[in-house]
């Protein structure tokens, strides 16, 4: 399972007991991971989509 997240102002408290085998990876580094070949492009497209939504999410 993959979540694309963006930081928000405030403090994020990690809850390691909730999920295992997780870590933060910048979109630019996804291509270095062992993933299906289309996955890095999918992540980049999702990040672009989220960045376009950002103004509406902050209002």
N, C-alpha and C positions, 0 to 999 in steps of 0.2 A: 504494500500500500504506500502511496506517495502523497504527501501534502505539499502544496506550494503555499508558502507563507510570506508575508511581508512584515517587517517590524513596524510597530506602532509606538507612539510615545507612551512611556510608562515602563513598569517593570514586569518582566515575564519570569515566572517561577517554574522551572522545569520540574516535572513530576516523573522521575525515572521509573517508578513502579508501574506506571500506566501503560507503557509500551517498552518493548525491547528492540535492540538492534537499530536504534535511530541515531541520527546526527544531522546537524545543519550542514548543507552543502550549497554554496553559491551557484546560481544558474550557470555561470561561466565554467564551473568545474564539473558539471554533470557528465560531460563528454569523457572525462577521465575514469568514470566509474564503469563497472561491468554491468551494462544494461543492454536491452534490445537496441539495435542501431537507430531506430526512429525516436527513441526516448529523449535524447538531448534536444532535438528540434521541437518535440512536443512541449517540453518544459520551457523552452525559450518562448514559444508561442503563448503559453499560459501566462508567463511572467509579463509579456507585452500586454495581454488582455487585462491582467490585474492593474498594470500601471495606467491603462486608459480608464479604468473604473475608479481609480484613486480619488479624483476630485469629487465624485458623487458619494463616495464612502465617507468622506470627511465632512460632508455638510449635514 
